[in-house]
Amino acid sequence: MNFNFDTVPNIIFETGAASRLGEIVKERMQRPCVVTDKGVIGAGLIDRALKSLKAAGLDYHLFDGVEADPPAKVVKGAIEAARVHKADGVIGFGGGSSMDTAKVIACLINSSQTLEEIYGMDQVRGARVPLVLLPTTSGTGSEVTNISVITTDDDQKMGVLGPQLYADLAVLDASLTLSMPRHVTSATGIDAMVHAIEAYTTKFKKNPVSDALATKALKLLSSNIQAACDTPDDIEAREAMLLGAMLAGQAFANAPCAAVHAMAYPLGVHFHVPHGLANALMLAPVLRFNTPAAAPLYAELGDVIGANATGDFEARAESFVAKMTEICAATGVKSRLSEVGVSHNVLPKLAEDAVKIERLMKNNPRPVAYDDALALYTEVL
């Protein structure tokens, strides 16, 4: 059996670690660009970290202009701000959008390449500056992945993939997730579960290390998402969710995602549906569609989440899909496209866009044609 597995070289998992961030990063950088969004600033999540950077004598620049599904123009502005500051390192602090933006800044701050020139696989040339990432949600796993997803000026989702996008250090502090509202906790948690499921069932690059991480992640996430939603200050549940999201991130960085993600992206582009919620909306229909091809693997995942089914692979797989649907519904996450403003007449455009995302669709256990995609969107309208 031949496979490759890559991940970040250093991880600190410690509740409260953000309050000693300066001590943690001072050997790596002296003039960091700290990348975040105004929501993180407004919630006060970053205050302890910034105080720590100042106490360590670090001359940081704070860029707080990150937007969801980071638009190219915002990313370019962040790169320029980091250059003006003469930053010698980048700290991404926030959700996936902040961390994705931070990765690209670290790659381009000292580069002659443009943003457009690094879209795709392994297009980044040369080294980047030191990069440290701190997630404030338990979903994207971006702190341990080698991909950044940017929204182009013409509203297309473009990925930047390459080894330079792995951070030097991921700092996971569950206290940063305590103030997440229920709808964010549910959507990001389901996003992380999708990462685990799709990594375990991916058509290409499935490997035993990702399998082990994916099953552990799915166990942690499925058994703690309800507590995290119902009791936001349950630190043990929050730690379990953060750990699960990270493990799922490591899994799908090496065993890539598939049709759920491909069908979620157009919802973000055309209707600005948050990425986690878009994945939650498309999960059940894609699982049902995939069952004829993925039944043995879904049966195994059913055991992981406590579906406790008996019978043949198909019966156990159906129990897995039913259990996942039940877990999602219990969090209160939206389940119909109409609830996020999607109307019937745009479904053909969504289906057309989804099947074009070959990077993801090729990994799906079952091929998805245009008519299939249209039927899947229609199913949850």
Order of alpha helices (4+ residues) and beta strands (2+ residues): beta-alpha-beta-alpha-alpha-beta-alpha-beta-alpha-beta-beta-beta-beta-beta-alpha-alpha-alpha-alpha-alpha-alpha-alpha-alpha-alpha
